[in-house]
Amino acid sequence: MIDSEYKMVIVTRDDLKLSIGKLAAQVAHAAVECTLIAKKEKSKWFREWFNQGAKKAVVKTDVLDDFSIYKKRADKLSIPAVIIIDAGHTEIAPGTQTVLGIGPAPTNLIDQVTGSLSLL
Amino acid sequence: MIDSEYKMVIVTRDDLKLSIGKLAAQVAHAAVECTLIAKKEKSKWFREWFNQGAKKAVVKTDVLDDFSIYKKRADKLSIPAVIIIDAGHTEIAPGTQTVLGIGPAPTNLIDQVTGSLSLL
């Protein structure tokens, strides 16, 4: 039997045109939230993913509606998923959805959710 | 008495010229590592920081040597600090130090370490 590979995917919005620092911070918010959820609720997935090097893929979409679609798909597969909403102190309006974190989860499972998105 | 504000700081390297996606993933690696260390070893700081919204500041340096200098300063103040070393499958050579995560910690303490660095 071949052990699964695990990864986390963070979906960014191509339309927002955030600064690099702001974007990186948003991606980090999602990664931290998903990690904490997985540690609590999906401890086996969390351990496997972390021991494999905690792979993270940052991808992009230009359709904001994708966030809720992908989140629903992740929920159905019991994959941790978090939409980050920015407080909007800088750059963007309060309440803006900036990134969507999904996983960690087995790669073959998470690819059913975001496999069509290309890397940022 | 006024409660402390908490933040995490992630230091990036201006000289590396990573793609945005690669940079964001490295920042996320550091944020996750620091979060897990703090959760385990600095649970009060972790809780305060997380409950305040888990603030993260992404800053930059153009001097790689800064990483070890800042890490030593953080160690002396018992602030979680992790240097991320990339496996180098893409873009950069294996073993490259890409980012340095520091914190979470009280803002007045962490500013003693990285207060001179500007936002990315």
gemmi code that builds the backbone of each chain (N, CA, C; Angstrom):
import gemmi

chains = {
    "A": [
        ("MET", (0.838, -1.212, 0.000), (0.000, 0.000, 0.000), (0.865, 1.251, 0.000)),
        ("ILE", (0.496, 2.178, -0.828), (1.237, 3.446, -0.879), (0.540, 4.464, 0.021)),
        ("ASP", (1.295, 5.073, 0.928), (0.703, 6.101, 1.788), (0.293, 7.305, 0.949)),
        ("SER", (-0.759, 7.962, 1.399), (-1.220, 9.157, 0.694), (-0.224, 10.295, 0.842)),
        ("GLU", (-0.197, 11.140, -0.164), (0.459, 12.428, 0.002), (-0.588, 13.433, 0.453)),
        ("TYR", (-0.149, 14.387, 1.246), (-1.053, 15.393, 1.801), (-0.630, 16.792, 1.374)),
        ("LYS", (-1.607, 17.682, 1.259), (-1.277, 19.085, 1.017), (-2.384, 19.988, 1.512)),
        ("MET", (-2.030, 21.246, 1.617), (-2.993, 22.309, 1.876), (-3.010, 23.194, 0.636)),
        ("VAL", (-4.183, 23.715, 0.290), (-4.294, 24.615, -0.867), (-4.877, 25.939, -0.394)),
        ("ILE", (-4.274, 27.037, -0.788), (-4.837, 28.344, -0.466), (-5.197, 29.041, -1.778)),
        ("VAL", (-6.490, 29.390, -1.889), (-7.005, 30.006, -3.112), (-7.006, 31.518, -2.939)),
        ("THR", (-6.362, 32.217, -3.854), (-6.301, 33.686, -3.820), (-7.160, 34.267, -4.938)),
        ("ARG", (-7.472, 35.549, -4.811), (-8.318, 36.230, -5.810), (-7.470, 37.099, -6.721)),
        ("ASP", (-7.485, 36.753, -7.990), (-6.715, 37.485, -8.985), (-7.244, 38.904, -9.177)),
        ("ASP", (-8.524, 39.114, -8.860), (-9.153, 40.414, -9.130), (-8.847, 41.462, -8.056)),
        ("LEU", (-8.349, 41.047, -6.907), (-8.204, 42.002, -5.786), (-6.990, 42.910, -5.910)),
        ("LYS", (-5.949, 42.431, -6.567), (-4.723, 43.233, -6.770), (-4.160, 43.757, -5.450)),
        ("LEU", (-4.007, 42.840, -4.492), (-3.391, 43.188, -3.212), (-1.886, 43.374, -3.387)),
        ("SER", (-1.290, 44.155, -2.479), (0.171, 44.225, -2.438), (0.708, 42.843, -2.059)),
        ("ILE", (1.984, 42.606, -2.356), (2.558, 41.292, -2.076), (2.520, 40.981, -0.579)),
        ("GLY", (2.848, 41.976, 0.250), (2.868, 41.758, 1.694), (1.486, 41.452, 2.250)),
        ("LYS", (0.501, 42.204, 1.770), (-0.881, 41.971, 2.200), (-1.350, 40.583, 1.776)),
        ("LEU", (-1.064, 40.237, 0.527), (-1.464, 38.924, 0.024), (-0.828, 37.807, 0.853)),
        ("ALA", (0.478, 37.942, 1.117), (1.186, 36.904, 1.882), (0.588, 36.762, 3.275)),
        ("ALA", (0.239, 37.883, 3.894), (-0.358, 37.831, 5.235), (-1.714, 37.125, 5.204)),
        ("GLN", (-2.510, 37.396, 4.167), (-3.817, 36.739, 4.048), (-3.658, 35.233, 3.866)),
        ("VAL", (-2.699, 34.850, 3.028), (-2.425, 33.416, 2.816), (-2.002, 32.776, 4.137)),
        ("ALA", (-1.185, 33.493, 4.902), (-0.742, 32.976, 6.203), (-1.911, 32.854, 7.173)),
        ("HIS", (-2.829, 33.824, 7.164), (-4.031, 33.714, 8.011), (-4.756, 32.385, 7.720)),
        ("ALA", (-4.997, 32.134, 6.435), (-5.739, 30.926, 6.047), (-4.979, 29.677, 6.443)),
        ("ALA", (-3.663, 29.673, 6.236), (-2.857, 28.490, 6.553), (-2.894, 28.194, 8.048)),
        ("VAL", (-2.812, 29.233, 8.858), (-2.838, 29.047, 10.315), (-4.214, 28.545, 10.766)),
        ("GLU", (-5.271, 29.157, 10.255), (-6.631, 28.728, 10.636), (-6.868, 27.261, 10.264)),
        ("CYS", (-6.513, 26.914, 9.041), (-6.733, 25.530, 8.591), (-5.894, 24.552, 9.409)),
        ("THR", (-4.665, 24.949, 9.725), (-3.796, 24.082, 10.536), (-4.428, 23.800, 11.889)),
        ("LEU", (-4.945, 24.847, 12.522), (-5.514, 24.673, 13.865), (-6.781, 23.827, 13.831)),
        ("ILE", (-7.601, 24.027, 12.807), (-8.804, 23.199, 12.662), (-8.412, 21.741, 12.447)),
        ("ALA", (-7.464, 21.510, 11.552), (-7.051, 20.138, 11.253), (-6.444, 19.463, 12.480)),
        ("LYS", (-5.629, 20.214, 13.230), (-4.983, 19.651, 14.425), (-6.040, 19.152, 15.403)),
        ("LYS", (-7.141, 19.895, 15.468), (-8.203, 19.558, 16.420), (-9.146, 18.473, 15.881)),
        ("GLU", (-9.533, 18.618, 14.609), (-10.625, 17.791, 14.094), (-10.190, 16.684, 13.136)),
        ("LYS", (-9.001, 16.833, 12.594), (-8.497, 15.845, 11.626), (-7.054, 15.526, 11.989)),
        ("SER", (-6.871, 15.016, 13.209), (-5.502, 14.932, 13.732), (-4.620, 13.974, 12.924)),
        ("LYS", (-5.193, 12.933, 12.359), (-4.363, 12.031, 11.554), (-3.880, 12.747, 10.283)),
        ("TRP", (-4.799, 13.418, 9.602), (-4.415, 14.178, 8.413), (-3.370, 15.245, 8.757)),
        ("PHE", (-3.619, 15.926, 9.875), (-2.676, 16.959, 10.292), (-1.279, 16.373, 10.483)),
        ("ARG", (-1.190, 15.260, 11.214), (0.129, 14.662, 11.508), (0.833, 14.210, 10.239)),
        ("GLU", (0.089, 13.534, 9.379), (0.701, 13.038, 8.138), (1.225, 14.212, 7.298)),
        ("TRP", (0.401, 15.213, 7.156), (0.752, 16.394, 6.365), (1.973, 17.080, 6.954)),
        ("PHE", (1.970, 17.281, 8.251), (3.063, 17.998, 8.891), (4.366, 17.201, 8.779)),
        ("ASN", (4.267, 15.886, 8.997), (5.472, 15.049, 8.929), (6.016, 14.935, 7.508)),
        ("GLN", (5.154, 15.146, 6.519), (5.602, 15.125, 5.120), (6.191, 16.467, 4.694)),
        ("GLY", (6.177, 17.451, 5.580), (6.760, 18.752, 5.237), (5.746, 19.867, 5.078)),
        ("ALA", (4.483, 19.566, 5.410), (3.442, 20.598, 5.436), (3.324, 21.356, 4.114)),
        ("LYS", (3.200, 20.585, 3.030), (3.122, 21.173, 1.685), (1.946, 22.137, 1.554)),
        ("LYS", (2.224, 23.273, 0.949), (1.176, 24.272, 0.712), (1.250, 24.729, -0.737)),
        ("ALA", (0.118, 24.728, -1.414), (0.054, 25.229, -2.787), (-0.820, 26.470, -2.806)),
        ("VAL", (-0.306, 27.549, -3.391), (-1.070, 28.794, -3.489), (-1.571, 28.914, -4.922)),
        ("VAL", (-2.889, 28.898, -5.087), (-3.494, 28.934, -6.414), (-4.364, 30.182, -6.542)),
        ("LYS", (-4.945, 30.384, -7.702), (-5.712, 31.614, -7.928), (-7.002, 31.361, -8.685)),
        ("THR", (-7.951, 32.235, -8.422), (-9.187, 32.246, -9.205), (-9.515, 33.693, -9.518)),
        ("ASP", (-10.265, 33.921, -10.592), (-10.722, 35.294, -10.815), (-12.229, 35.410, -10.599)),
        ("VAL", (-12.810, 34.361, -10.017), (-14.251, 34.354, -9.767), (-14.501, 34.228, -8.263)),
        ("LEU", (-14.907, 35.327, -7.632), (-15.111, 35.310, -6.189), (-16.109, 34.243, -5.774)),
        ("ASP", (-17.161, 34.045, -6.605), (-18.187, 33.052, -6.255), (-17.590, 31.669, -6.034)),
        ("ASP", (-16.411, 31.440, -6.637), (-15.759, 30.145, -6.457), (-15.534, 29.821, -4.987)),
        ("PHE", (-15.285, 30.837, -4.179), (-14.982, 30.581, -2.762), (-16.076, 29.748, -2.110)),
        ("SER", (-17.335, 30.169, -2.277), (-18.407, 29.430, -1.601), (-18.628, 28.066, -2.255)),
        ("ILE", (-18.429, 27.997, -3.569), (-18.577, 26.708, -4.250), (-17.527, 25.717, -3.755)),
        ("TYR", (-16.284, 26.178, -3.718), (-15.205, 25.284, -3.274), (-15.342, 24.936, -1.796)),
        ("LYS", (-15.793, 25.897, -1.021), (-15.954, 25.604, 0.413), (-17.017, 24.521, 0.626)),
        ("LYS", (-18.116, 24.642, -0.132), (-19.165, 23.613, -0.006), (-18.653, 22.234, -0.405)),
        ("ARG", (-17.878, 22.207, -1.488), (-17.308, 20.930, -1.926), (-16.404, 20.346, -0.849)),
        ("ALA", (-15.578, 21.215, -0.238), (-14.661, 20.760, 0.820), (-15.459, 20.253, 2.020)),
        ("ASP", (-16.509, 21.002, 2.388), (-17.341, 20.592, 3.527), (-17.910, 19.188, 3.311)),
        ("LYS", (-18.382, 18.936, 2.089), (-18.959, 17.617, 1.784), (-17.953, 16.492, 1.954)),
        ("LEU", (-16.677, 16.808, 1.702), (-15.619, 15.795, 1.829), (-14.959, 15.841, 3.211)),
        ("SER", (-15.551, 16.626, 4.121), (-14.994, 16.786, 5.480), (-13.552, 17.275, 5.475)),
        ("ILE", (-13.226, 18.128, 4.520), (-11.893, 18.743, 4.481), (-11.995, 20.116, 5.161)),
        ("PRO", (-11.068, 20.432, 6.087), (-11.088, 21.766, 6.700), (-11.086, 22.845, 5.619)),
        ("ALA", (-11.912, 23.875, 5.787), (-11.967, 24.961, 4.802), (-12.380, 26.254, 5.494)),
        ("VAL", (-11.630, 27.301, 5.250), (-11.884, 28.582, 5.911), (-11.770, 29.728, 4.906)),
        ("ILE", (-12.797, 30.571, 4.874), (-12.729, 31.800, 4.078), (-12.261, 32.924, 4.995)),
        ("ILE", (-11.191, 33.611, 4.609), (-10.673, 34.715, 5.410), (-11.348, 36.014, 4.973)),
        ("ILE", (-11.910, 36.707, 5.968), (-12.566, 37.986, 5.691), (-11.731, 39.080, 6.331)),
        ("ASP", (-11.309, 40.056, 5.525), (-10.390, 41.078, 6.024), (-11.129, 42.168, 6.782)),
        ("ALA", (-10.506, 42.610, 7.875), (-11.083, 43.695, 8.666), (-11.039, 45.007, 7.892)),
        ("GLY", (-10.206, 45.054, 6.856), (-10.227, 46.195, 5.943), (-9.623, 47.473, 6.476)),
        ("HIS", (-8.626, 47.348, 7.365), (-7.960, 48.562, 7.838), (-7.119, 49.199, 6.738)),
        ("THR", (-6.690, 48.378, 5.794), (-5.792, 48.858, 4.739), (-6.183, 48.243, 3.407)),
        ("GLU", (-5.993, 48.995, 2.364), (-6.080, 48.508, 0.977), (-7.474, 48.148, 0.487)),
        ("ILE", (-8.267, 47.441, 1.298), (-9.550, 46.943, 0.800), (-10.680, 47.216, 1.783)),
        ("ALA", (-11.909, 47.118, 1.295), (-13.078, 47.414, 2.117), (-13.275, 46.369, 3.199)),
        ("PRO", (-13.757, 46.810, 4.385), (-14.052, 45.852, 5.455), (-15.028, 44.792, 4.955)),
        ("GLY", (-14.804, 43.538, 5.378), (-15.708, 42.462, 4.987), (-15.334, 41.776, 3.691)),
        ("THR", (-14.265, 42.224, 3.051), (-13.844, 41.591, 1.802), (-13.322, 40.174, 2.052)),
        ("GLN", (-13.807, 39.232, 1.266), (-13.263, 37.872, 1.324), (-11.964, 37.858, 0.529)),
        ("THR", (-10.860, 37.512, 1.182), (-9.556, 37.643, 0.512), (-8.981, 36.313, 0.023)),
        ("VAL", (-9.045, 35.297, 0.882), (-8.487, 33.993, 0.494), (-9.339, 32.877, 1.093)),
        ("LEU", (-9.180, 31.704, 0.497), (-9.867, 30.504, 0.985), (-8.816, 29.440, 1.236)),
        ("GLY", (-8.736, 28.964, 2.452), (-7.809, 27.875, 2.776), (-8.538, 26.553, 2.796)),
        ("ILE", (-7.933, 25.528, 2.193), (-8.541, 24.191, 2.158), (-7.475, 23.159, 2.518)),
        ("GLY", (-7.817, 22.281, 3.447), (-6.889, 21.235, 3.835), (-6.233, 21.553, 5.161)),
        ("PRO", (-5.226, 20.787, 5.569), (-4.600, 19.706, 4.805), (-5.519, 18.497, 4.633)),
        ("ALA", (-5.281, 17.794, 3.517), (-6.046, 16.599, 3.198), (-5.229, 15.768, 2.207)),
        ("PRO", (-5.599, 14.512, 2.041), (-4.910, 13.724, 1.011), (-5.035, 14.414, -0.350)),
        ("THR", (-3.928, 14.409, -1.098), (-3.873, 15.133, -2.365), (-4.978, 14.711, -3.328)),
        ("ASN", (-5.256, 13.408, -3.413), (-6.279, 12.950, -4.368), (-7.671, 13.459, -3.994)),
        ("LEU", (-7.882, 13.681, -2.684), (-9.176, 14.190, -2.218), (-9.279, 15.696, -2.479)),
        ("ILE", (-8.227, 16.427, -2.107), (-8.267, 17.892, -2.233), (-8.276, 18.297, -3.699)),
        ("ASP", (-7.696, 17.467, -4.570), (-7.713, 17.789, -5.996), (-9.120, 17.683, -6.589)),
        ("GLN", (-10.009, 16.963, -5.895), (-11.413, 16.943, -6.344), (-12.080, 18.302, -6.115)),
        ("VAL", (-11.477, 19.107, -5.237), (-12.061, 20.410, -4.934), (-11.424, 21.516, -5.780)),
        ("THR", (-10.103, 21.568, -5.762), (-9.409, 22.707, -6.388), (-8.448, 22.296, -7.503)),
        ("GLY", (-8.577, 21.068, -7.961), (-7.616, 20.549, -8.954), (-7.572, 21.322, -10.253)),
        ("SER", (-8.650, 22.091, -10.545), (-8.702, 22.805, -11.828), (-8.034, 24.175, -11.769)),
        ("LEU", (-7.673, 24.623, -10.578), (-7.100, 25.974, -10.430), (-5.597, 25.950, -10.662)),
        ("SER", (-5.085, 27.027, -11.273), (-3.639, 27.044, -11.538), (-2.890, 27.791, -10.442)),
        ("LEU", (-1.601, 27.467, -10.332), (-0.753, 28.081, -9.316), (-0.676, 29.589, -9.516)),
        ("LEU", (-0.587, 30.301, -8.399), (-0.406, 31.760, -8.478), (0.974, 32.033, -9.008)),
    ],
    "B": [
        ("MET", (-4.613, 48.889, 34.150), (-3.606, 48.231, 33.317), (-4.164, 47.969, 31.912)),
        ("ILE", (-3.362, 48.272, 30.927), (-3.774, 48.040, 29.545), (-3.208, 46.707, 29.082)),
        ("ASP", (-4.086, 45.849, 28.539), (-3.595, 44.570, 28.034), (-2.665, 44.795, 26.845)),
        ("SER", (-1.709, 43.918, 26.716), (-0.774, 44.011, 25.595), (-1.467, 43.698, 24.278)),
        ("GLU", (-0.952, 44.305, 23.209), (-1.302, 43.836, 21.870), (-0.251, 42.823, 21.432)),
        ("TYR", (-0.701, 41.880, 20.643), (0.180, 40.804, 20.191), (0.268, 40.792, 18.667)),
        ("LYS", (1.429, 40.360, 18.168), (1.531, 40.147, 16.722), (2.588, 39.098, 16.409)),
        ("MET", (2.540, 38.633, 15.180), (3.580, 37.788, 14.613), (4.220, 38.593, 13.487)),
        ("VAL", (5.530, 38.436, 13.323), (6.237, 39.120, 12.234), (6.924, 38.072, 11.375)),
        ("ILE", (6.770, 38.195, 10.070), (7.488, 37.298, 9.163), (8.422, 38.142, 8.303)),
        ("VAL", (9.710, 37.809, 8.388), (10.737, 38.564, 7.671), (11.049, 37.863, 6.355)),
        ("THR", (10.937, 38.606, 5.253), (11.225, 38.047, 3.930), (12.514, 38.645, 3.383)),
        ("ARG", (13.064, 38.008, 2.367), (14.323, 38.467, 1.767), (14.060, 39.171, 0.449)),
        ("ASP", (14.425, 40.437, 0.429), (14.228, 41.253, -0.764), (15.120, 40.790, -1.918)),
        ("ASP", (16.227, 40.130, -1.588), (17.201, 39.760, -2.629), (16.822, 38.492, -3.389)),
        ("LEU", (15.866, 37.727, -2.871), (15.599, 36.413, -3.470), (14.744, 36.472, -4.729)),
        ("LYS", (13.902, 37.485, -4.832), (13.043, 37.662, -6.015), (12.198, 36.419, -6.321)),
        ("LEU", (11.522, 35.929, -5.290), (10.614, 34.799, -5.467), (9.350, 35.237, -6.191)),
        ("SER", (8.687, 34.288, -6.836), (7.366, 34.578, -7.388), (6.418, 34.856, -6.225)),
        ("ILE", (5.306, 35.522, -6.511), (4.364, 35.872, -5.448), (3.829, 34.626, -4.754)),
        ("GLY", (3.481, 33.604, -5.534), (2.924, 32.385, -4.952), (3.926, 31.663, -4.065)),
        ("LYS", (5.157, 31.605, -4.545), (6.231, 30.957, -3.766), (6.471, 31.725, -2.465)),
        ("LEU", (6.541, 33.045, -2.587), (6.768, 33.867, -1.393), (5.638, 33.664, -0.373)),
        ("ALA", (4.411, 33.704, -0.852), (3.262, 33.560, 0.049), (3.299, 32.202, 0.748)),
        ("ALA", (3.687, 31.154, 0.022), (3.758, 29.822, 0.632), (4.841, 29.782, 1.707)),
        ("GLN", (5.976, 30.440, 1.456), (7.055, 30.468, 2.457), (6.600, 31.218, 3.710)),
        ("VAL", (5.923, 32.332, 3.521), (5.399, 33.101, 4.659), (4.414, 32.236, 5.456)),
        ("ALA", (3.586, 31.492, 4.732), (2.624, 30.610, 5.403), (3.335, 29.498, 6.171)),
        ("HIS", (4.412, 28.936, 5.603), (5.191, 27.922, 6.336), (5.630, 28.489, 7.687)),
        ("ALA", (6.220, 29.679, 7.652), (6.741, 30.287, 8.886), (5.616, 30.556, 9.875)),
        ("ALA", (4.497, 31.069, 9.383), (3.371, 31.397, 10.263), (2.830, 30.141, 10.952)),
        ("VAL", (2.723, 29.057, 10.188), (2.215, 27.810, 10.766), (3.197, 27.259, 11.803)),
        ("GLU", (4.476, 27.241, 11.470), (5.493, 26.717, 12.421), (5.474, 27.518, 13.720)),
        ("CYS", (5.479, 28.848, 13.581), (5.496, 29.698, 14.780), (4.226, 29.510, 15.605)),
        ("THR", (3.095, 29.377, 14.930), (1.827, 29.151, 15.626), (1.879, 27.877, 16.462)),
        ("LEU", (2.381, 26.803, 15.863), (2.403, 25.520, 16.574), (3.381, 25.557, 17.753)),
        ("ILE", (4.507, 26.227, 17.576), (5.461, 26.365, 18.691), (4.828, 27.174, 19.817)),
        ("ALA", (4.208, 28.287, 19.466), (3.610, 29.144, 20.490), (2.483, 28.421, 21.214)),
        ("LYS", (1.662, 27.699, 20.450), (0.545, 26.965, 21.058), (1.052, 26.010, 22.130)),
        ("LYS", (2.213, 25.406, 21.873), (2.773, 24.413, 22.780), (3.549, 25.067, 23.926)),
        ("GLU", (4.359, 26.068, 23.597), (5.339, 26.564, 24.577), (5.008, 27.937, 25.159)),
        ("LYS", (4.123, 28.662, 24.491), (3.758, 30.010, 24.949), (2.254, 30.148, 24.854)),
        ("SER", (1.546, 29.273, 25.567), (0.108, 29.152, 25.321), (-0.657, 30.434, 25.669)),
        ("LYS", (-0.194, 31.191, 26.662), (-0.886, 32.434, 26.978), (-0.729, 33.433, 25.828)),
        ("TRP", (0.501, 33.584, 25.357), (0.737, 34.484, 24.211), (-0.076, 34.049, 23.006)),
        ("PHE", (-0.062, 32.726, 22.760), (-0.815, 32.200, 21.625), (-2.293, 32.571, 21.720)),
        ("ARG", (-2.879, 32.328, 22.897), (-4.324, 32.590, 23.065), (-4.654, 34.062, 22.892)),
        ("GLU", (-3.863, 34.911, 23.525), (-4.107, 36.361, 23.434), (-4.035, 36.808, 21.974)),
        ("TRP", (-2.979, 36.392, 21.312), (-2.749, 36.762, 19.909), (-3.903, 36.280, 19.038)),
        ("PHE", (-4.287, 35.023, 19.217), (-5.327, 34.452, 18.374), (-6.660, 35.152, 18.621)),
        ("ASN", (-6.967, 35.403, 19.881), (-8.236, 36.052, 20.221), (-8.281, 37.506, 19.760)),
        ("GLN", (-7.111, 38.109, 19.587), (-7.070, 39.488, 19.088), (-7.136, 39.543, 17.558)),
        ("GLY", (-7.200, 38.389, 16.907), (-7.305, 38.386, 15.449), (-6.056, 37.877, 14.751)),
        ("ALA", (-5.092, 37.383, 15.535), (-3.890, 36.736, 14.959), (-3.154, 37.641, 13.965)),
        ("LYS", (-2.865, 38.846, 14.408), (-2.210, 39.831, 13.534), (-0.855, 39.334, 13.035)),
        ("LYS", (-0.626, 39.525, 11.742), (0.646, 39.130, 11.128), (1.180, 40.289, 10.298)),
        ("ALA", (2.434, 40.640, 10.505), (3.073, 41.679, 9.698), (4.171, 41.035, 8.872)),
        ("VAL", (4.148, 41.294, 7.562), (5.176, 40.751, 6.670), (6.149, 41.882, 6.341)),
        ("VAL", (7.394, 41.734, 6.762), (8.407, 42.778, 6.571), (9.528, 42.230, 5.697)),
        ("LYS", (10.503, 43.090, 5.397), (11.567, 42.650, 4.480), (12.939, 43.113, 4.938)),
        ("THR", (13.933, 42.330, 4.549), (15.317, 42.737, 4.747), (16.074, 42.431, 3.458)),
        ("ASP", (17.150, 43.139, 3.207), (17.982, 42.737, 2.067), (19.304, 42.145, 2.538)),
        ("VAL", (19.387, 41.851, 3.820), (20.619, 41.285, 4.377), (20.305, 39.912, 4.974)),
        ("LEU", (20.739, 38.865, 4.294), (20.429, 37.511, 4.769), (20.947, 37.291, 6.182)),
        ("ASP", (22.142, 37.858, 6.483), (22.713, 37.660, 7.828), (21.754, 38.099, 8.925)),
        ("ASP", (20.831, 38.993, 8.587), (19.861, 39.453, 9.579), (19.090, 38.295, 10.200)),
        ("PHE", (18.839, 37.252, 9.418), (18.024, 36.150, 9.925), (18.607, 35.598, 11.230)),
        ("SER", (19.905, 35.308, 11.231), (20.480, 34.711, 12.443), (20.578, 35.736, 13.566)),
        ("ILE", (20.843, 36.992, 13.200), (20.895, 38.045, 14.223), (19.532, 38.201, 14.899)),
        ("TYR", (18.474, 38.296, 14.094), (17.133, 38.471, 14.652), (16.687, 37.225, 15.412)),
        ("LYS", (17.054, 36.061, 14.897), (16.656, 34.840, 15.590), (17.302, 34.785, 16.982)),
        ("LYS", (18.578, 35.157, 17.063), (19.254, 35.161, 18.371), (18.596, 36.145, 19.329)),
        ("ARG", (18.248, 37.315, 18.814), (17.559, 38.311, 19.652), (16.237, 37.755, 20.161)),
        ("ALA", (15.491, 37.099, 19.268), (14.198, 36.524, 19.658), (14.404, 35.423, 20.700)),
        ("ASP", (15.401, 34.588, 20.473), (15.678, 33.499, 21.430), (15.939, 34.068, 22.826)),
        ("LYS", (16.706, 35.146, 22.884), (17.031, 35.753, 24.191), (15.787, 36.243, 24.916)),
        ("LEU", (14.780, 36.668, 24.146), (13.535, 37.171, 24.732), (12.479, 36.057, 24.852)),
        ("SER", (12.897, 34.822, 24.585), (11.972, 33.669, 24.625), (10.781, 33.829, 23.699)),
        ("ILE", (11.013, 34.472, 22.548), (9.967, 34.596, 21.527), (10.160, 33.465, 20.513)),
        ("PRO", (9.085, 32.745, 20.161), (9.221, 31.704, 19.136), (9.836, 32.290, 17.862)),
        ("ALA", (10.774, 31.575, 17.261), (11.409, 32.062, 16.026), (11.861, 30.875, 15.197)),
        ("VAL", (11.518, 30.892, 13.912), (11.830, 29.773, 13.023), (12.331, 30.295, 11.687)),
        ("ILE", (13.485, 29.784, 11.262), (13.979, 30.080, 9.913), (13.517, 28.953, 8.992)),
        ("ILE", (12.839, 29.316, 7.906), (12.359, 28.312, 6.948), (13.436, 28.082, 5.884)),
        ("ILE", (13.770, 26.817, 5.695), (14.764, 26.448, 4.682), (14.041, 25.679, 3.595)),
        ("ASP", (14.173, 26.156, 2.356), (13.402, 25.558, 1.267), (14.061, 24.298, 0.741)),
        ("ALA", (13.219, 23.313, 0.419), (13.732, 22.071, -0.149), (14.278, 22.302, -1.556)),
        ("GLY", (13.853, 23.408, -2.159), (14.466, 23.808, -3.429), (14.026, 23.039, -4.651)),
        ("HIS", (12.801, 22.524, -4.620), (12.312, 21.821, -5.810), (12.055, 22.787, -6.958)),
        ("THR", (11.794, 24.048, -6.622), (11.452, 25.028, -7.654), (12.114, 26.356, -7.344)),
        ("GLU", (12.483, 27.069, -8.335), (12.909, 28.482, -8.263), (14.272, 28.715, -7.605)),
        ("ILE", (14.547, 28.063, -6.454), (15.766, 28.386, -5.716), (16.527, 27.124, -5.327)),
        ("ALA", (17.796, 27.298, -4.961), (18.656, 26.164, -4.628), (18.219, 25.510, -3.322)),
        ("PRO", (18.364, 24.179, -3.235), (18.037, 23.489, -1.977), (18.840, 24.086, -0.826)),
        ("GLY", (18.208, 24.205, 0.338), (18.913, 24.715, 1.510), (18.850, 26.224, 1.660)),
        ("THR", (18.203, 26.894, 0.730), (18.086, 28.353, 0.820), (17.195, 28.753, 2.000)),
        ("GLN", (17.678, 29.695, 2.800), (16.843, 30.255, 3.864), (15.917, 31.292, 3.224)),
        ("THR", (14.612, 31.075, 3.344), (13.681, 31.945, 2.616), (13.003, 32.999, 3.493)),
        ("VAL", (12.531, 32.602, 4.652), (11.843, 33.550, 5.541), (12.151, 33.196, 6.997)),
        ("LEU", (11.922, 34.191, 7.842), (12.098, 34.017, 9.288), (10.798, 34.427, 9.972)),
        ("GLY", (10.199, 33.509, 10.699), (8.987, 33.828, 11.457), (9.339, 34.119, 12.899)),
        ("ILE", (8.754, 35.167, 13.458), (8.986, 35.534, 14.862), (7.651, 35.836, 15.532)),
        ("GLY", (7.440, 35.218, 16.684), (6.227, 35.460, 17.436), (5.247, 34.325, 17.295)),
        ("PRO", (4.003, 34.477, 17.740), (3.441, 35.707, 18.302), (4.052, 36.061, 19.656)),
        ("ALA", (4.026, 37.388, 19.912), (4.542, 37.917, 21.168), (3.930, 39.301, 21.368)),
        ("PRO", (4.036, 39.830, 22.593), (3.557, 41.195, 22.800), (4.291, 42.144, 21.849)),
        ("THR", (3.552, 43.093, 21.273), (4.097, 43.993, 20.255), (5.326, 44.758, 20.753)),
        ("ASN", (5.286, 45.230, 21.996), (6.427, 46.001, 22.499), (7.685, 45.140, 22.606)),
        ("LEU", (7.506, 43.843, 22.831), (8.645, 42.930, 22.923), (9.186, 42.595, 21.530)),
        ("ILE", (8.282, 42.256, 20.634), (8.704, 41.829, 19.290), (9.309, 43.008, 18.524)),
        ("ASP", (8.860, 44.218, 18.831), (9.435, 45.395, 18.165), (10.892, 45.626, 18.565)),
        ("GLN", (11.292, 45.063, 19.715), (12.712, 45.132, 20.083), (13.564, 44.278, 19.142)),
        ("VAL", (12.939, 43.335, 18.466), (13.664, 42.444, 17.560), (13.634, 42.963, 16.125)),
        ("THR", (12.426, 43.248, 15.626), (12.287, 43.564, 14.202), (11.695, 44.943, 13.941)),
        ("GLY", (11.660, 45.784, 14.973), (10.998, 47.091, 14.833), (11.590, 47.996, 13.767)),
        ("SER", (12.835, 47.726, 13.378), (13.489, 48.608, 12.401), (13.193, 48.214, 10.956)),
        ("LEU", (12.558, 47.074, 10.755), (12.319, 46.598, 9.385), (11.018, 47.163, 8.827)),
        ("SER", (11.011, 47.459, 7.533), (9.797, 48.034, 6.946), (8.924, 46.956, 6.324)),
        ("LEU", (7.637, 47.280, 6.197), (6.667, 46.341, 5.637), (7.025, 46.006, 4.200)),
        ("LEU", (6.739, 44.759, 3.831), (6.956, 44.347, 2.440), (5.973, 45.069, 1.546)),
    ],
}
model = gemmi.Model(1)
for chain_id, residues in chains.items():
    chain = gemmi.Chain(chain_id)
    for i, (resn, *xyz) in enumerate(residues, 1):
        res = gemmi.Residue()
        res.name, res.seqid = resn, gemmi.SeqId(i, " ")
        for name, pos in zip(("N", "CA", "C"), xyz):
            atom = gemmi.Atom()
            atom.name, atom.element = name, gemmi.Element(name[0])
            atom.pos, atom.b_iso = gemmi.Position(*pos), 0.0
            res.add_atom(atom)
        chain.add_residue(res)
    model.add_chain(chain)
structure = gemmi.Structure()
structure.add_model(model)
structure.setup_entities()
